[in-house]
Amino acid sequence: MTNQFLSIALGLAAISFGIIGVMLAGAALWPDQAAQYRSHIGNVIFGLVLIVIAGIIIAVVR
């Protein structure tokens, strides 16, 4: 069960980084939308770090 949480956290991290990459690559096509979402990248990365840390703690405790 502990590996499930860690794999879910890593999966969410991969999806979120993929979305960030698409947003940054799409900045040339949709500059207004990219500027709007670019301000949220810091919060997304901070959330990913918290999810990975929580997954590691759960894996270590169990």
Protein Blocks (a to p, Z undefined) as FASTA:
>chain_A
ZZmmmmmmmmmmmmmmmmmmmmmmmmmmmmmlmmmmmmmmmmmmmmmmmmmmmmmmmmmm
ZZ
